[in-house]
């Protein structure tokens, strides 16, 4: 879900112009990647960390539920 929202906003089909999200941040700053890498690096890092955290949480919940059944 997170990657879908980020992907849509990166290609311009996001939530809107007044809403700031990670996909639009990466889309607006990828031109400055060589001169200011932090502008793109930090939103991409947060996308990766958040996606990994949700995946690990889902796996933990799945193991808890399957252990009780």
N, C-alpha and C positions, 0 to 999 in steps of 0.2 A: 504494500500500500504506500509506504513512504517513497519507494523508488518510483512508483507510478506518478505520484503527485509532483515529485522533483523533475521527472522526465517531461511531463506535460508542460510545466512552467518553464523548463529550459528551452523548449521549442516554441514557446509563445502561447500555449493553450492553458495557461495556469488560472489562478483565482482572480486575477484582475491587476490593473495597474497600481492601485493603491495598497495592495497587499504585498508585504515583503516576505519572501520565502527563499529557501536555499537554492532552488532551481533558477530563480530569476537572478539571484546574487551571482551564481556561477556564469549565467548567460551574459550578464552585463560586464563582468570583470575578466572573462577569458582572453580579451584582447591585451590585457596588461600582464599576462602570465610571466613574461620574461623580465619585465622591469619591476613589477611588484608582485611576487609570487604569493605573498600572504593573502592578498585579496581573493584569490581563487582557492588557495590551499585550505584555509580554515573552513569555508562552507563545505568543501568536498570532504574534508576530514570529519566534520560533524555528520554528514550524510552517511559515511561509512560506519562511524561509531554508533550512530542511532540505529541503523539497519542491523548491525551485528548484535546490539543489545536487545532489540525486539526479537531477533531470531533465537538468541539464547534464552530469553524469557519464555518464548513459545515452546522451545524444546523442554525447558524445565517443567512447565505446566503439563505438557504432554506426558512426561515421565511420571509426574505425580498422579495424574488421572489414570494412566494405564496401570500403575502399581496398585491402586485401590480396587480396580475391576477384576 
